[in-house]
């Protein structure tokens, strides 16, 4: 059997070549990606769908009886549990993606024939790093918000509005280089603040090409996620419309089971689509690193030949 040609990471690429590399990576490895996403994330999706259904049911029932305090009690607990599930899922997904991506680049045959014992050491290490990344980003965001609040407090009303606008525009600009943080942090295995500094350097150094890849793949990801969310949204729409009339089918356990299954499909599908965005930004990271730092072996060999 012919071995599939591996896609190098650190290569200068045009926009179309980066998109092609992204889809080639997903196309070559869709079976192991699907398999290990199912093993690690599908069990969590069973819980996510359950908690999401409880949250939506609580909102609907409270609104039907015209309560205004639906954020209290059991609803708040279900909502908090749902958010925790999504946070845990994001941490697990990032750990899995970069574990598989690193192994793809390290192993001669890529992800072919990969087993859990090959993934486990890197996955545990990346899961811990992913959790640290979440905590540190949260702390940085809290510090920024507190600082913004203190500055806005001493300013006039117009000054506070101007500060909010500048902050909003700044976030829009910074979100582009921030997309480089995850590949730098996970693939180079450096500490958070050096990784953040390098992400800004790579991101600002290739800002427009990074913006282009995020825009195109982001739009495509949103379309795919909307398609995957459509069955769940439609079933909940029917559930909301007909439950007031106590229609036998729409309040039956069979329909509730169907809604639950659509919730699982939606949640798991969203994780699968996230592979597209992370693969695209990772190959953009490889392009930016090669453009600014020139790390390829071919370049080193050429330099060595010239020194002879």
N, C-alpha and C positions, 0 to 999 in steps of 0.2 A: 504494500500500500504506500502511495506517495505521501511523504511528509509535507504538511502544509507549511508554506513559507511564513516564518515569524515576522511580525511587524516591529521594526526597531522603534524605540522610544525617542532617543535623542537625535532627531533629524530635522533639518530646516524644511518646512513644508508650506506650500501655498494653501489658501483656504480650502479649495476643493480636495487637495491631498489630505488635509487634516480630517475632513469629513469622511473621506474614503477610508482612511486608517481607522477611524472610529467604528464605522460599519463593518469593516473587514475583521476587526478584533471581535466584535459581537457576533458576526457571522461565523467565524472560525470556532468560537468557543460557546455557542449558545447552549449546547447540551450540558457541559459542566456548570455553566453559569446558572441555568435553570435548575439543575439538580441540587446544587449546594445552596441556592436561594430557597428552594423548597424545604430542604432539611433544616436550615437554620431559622428561616423567617416565617414559614407557613404556620408552625405551631403558635407563634406570637400573633399572627393574623387571625387565628381562631378567637383569641381573647380580644383583640382590637375590634373585630366586628361585633362581638357581644357587647362590649362597653359602649361602642358607638351607637348601637341600636337602643341601649338603655338610656343614653343621653337624649337621643332624638325622641324617644317615647316620652321621657319625662318632660321635655319642652312642649311636645304636642299636647299632652294631657293637662299640663298646667295652663297653657294658653286656652284650651277648650273650656276650662272652668274659670277663666278670667282671673287667675292669680297673677300678682305682680312680683312675688317674691320667689320665683322658681329657681333662683340661684342658690337658695338655701337648702340645707338638709341633704337628702340622698342624691339630689341632682348634682350638687357640688362635688360629692364624693365620686360619682360616676364620671363627671367631667374631668376631675383630677386624675382618676385612674386611666381614662382615655389618653390624656396628654402624656402621662408617664409611659404608656405603651408606645406612643409615637416616638418619644425621646429614646426609649430603649431600642426600638426598631431602627431608628436612624443610626444609633451607635453601633448596633450589630451589623447593619448593612455596610457602613463605611469600613468596619473592620474586615468583613468578608471580601468586599470589592478589592481593597488594596492588598489583602493577603493573596487573593487569586491573581491579581495583576502582577505583583512582584514575582510570584512563582512562574507565571507565564514568561516573564523576561529572564528568569534565572535558569529554568529547565530547558534542556535541549529540545525536548518534544512538547514544550508549552504545557497546556493543561490536559493533554491526552493521558488517560489512564490515571489521573490524579486520585488519591485516596485521602480520607480524613486525617490520617496520621501525617500526611504531608502538609496539610493545611493547619492543623491544630496549634503547633507552636507559634506560628505567625499570627494566627487568629486571636489567640489569647493575648499576645503582646499588643496587637493593634486595637483590640477591644479596650484594653486599659488606656492606651494612648487616645483613643476616641473619646472615652469618658473624660479624661483630663482636658482634651480639647474643648469639649462642651462646657465644662466647668469654668475654664479660663476665659473662653469667649463670653460666657454669661457674666463673669465678674468684671471683665473689661467693659461690657455694655452697661452694667449697673453703675460703674464709676463714671462713665461718660454721661449717662442720664442724670446722675446726681450733680456733676459739674455743670451740665447745661441748665439744670433747674436753679442752681445757686446763681449763675450768671444772669439768667432770665429774671430772677427775683429782684436784682439790683438795677435792672434796666427799666426804661419806660415801656409803656405798652407797645409803641411802635418799634422800639429796639428789640423787645422780646419776639415780636412777630418776624422781624428781619433775621434774628438769630435762628428761629425755627426754620425759616426758608433756606438760610445758608447751610444749616445742619442737614436738612433734607437733600439739598443739591450735593453736599459733600458725601452723603451716604450713597447717592446714586453713582458718584464717581468712584468711590472706594470699593463698591461691591464688585467691580471688575477685577482689580488686582487681588481682592480677597479670595477669588475663585482659585487662585494659585496656592492658597495656604494648605489645603488638604493633600495634594500630591507632594508638595515639599515636605510637609510634616510626616507623612506616612512613608514615602519612598526613600527619603534621605535620613529619616530617623534622627532628627535633631530636635533640640528643645523648642518650646513654643515661641519665645520672643525672637530667637535667631530665625526660626521658620517664618514668622510674621514679617520680619525685616526683608528676608529674601523674597517672600511672596509679593511684597510691595515693589521691590526692585524689578522682578520679572514682569509683574503685571503692568506697571507703569511703562516699562521699557517696550512692551508689546501691547499697549492698551487697546489700540483699534482692532488688531487681529483677535485679541481676546474677547473684545466686545462683540465682534462679528460671530465668533463661534458660539458664544453664550446666547446671543440673540436667536440665531437660527435653530440651534439644538434646543433652546428653551421653549421656543414656539412649537417645535415638533413634539417635545415632551408634553407640553400642556394639551396639545390636540390628542395625543395618545391617552393621557390620563383622563381627559374628558370622555373619550370613547369608552374607556374601561369603567368610568363612574356612572355612565348613562343608565345601565340597567338598574343599578341600586337607586339612583335618583328617581327613576320612573316608578319603581315599585313603592318607594316611600311616598311619592305623589299620590298614587292610587290609594295607598294605605291611609293617608291623611284625609283625602276627599271622601272615602266611603266608610271610614270608621264611625263618623257621626251618625250615619244611617244604619249602623250595625249590620252591614251586609255580611251574610253568613261566611262567604268565602274570604273576604278581606280581614275578618277578625278570627279566622280559623288558625289552628296551629300549623297547618300545611303552608299557608301563606306566610306566616311568621318565619317558618323554616326557610322558605324561598328567599325572603328578605335577608335573613342571616347569611345564606350562601352567597347572595349577591354582594353582601358586605365583605365577605372573605375574598371574593374575586377582585373587588375594587381595591382593597388594601394590599393584597399580594401583587396585583397588577401595577400599582403605584411604585412599589419597590423595584419591580422588574424594569420599569421605564427609567428609574433613576440611574440604572446602569448606563444608559445612553448619555446622560449629562456628565456623569463622572468620567466616562471613557473619553468624551470629547475634551473636557478641561484637562485631563491628564496628558493627552497627546498635544494639547496646546502648551502645557507646561514643558514637555519635551522639546517642542519647537522653540519656546522662549529661552530655555536653558542653552540650547545649541546656538541660538542667535547671539545671546549676550555673553555666554561663558565658553562656548566651543568645547564640548566634552567628549566628542566622538573619538573612538579608537582610530578611525581612518585618518583623522586629522593628526593624531599623534604619530602614526606610522609615516605619514607624508613628511612631517617635520624631522623624523628620525632619518629618513632617506636623504633629506637635504643636508643633514649634518655629516653624512659619510664623506 
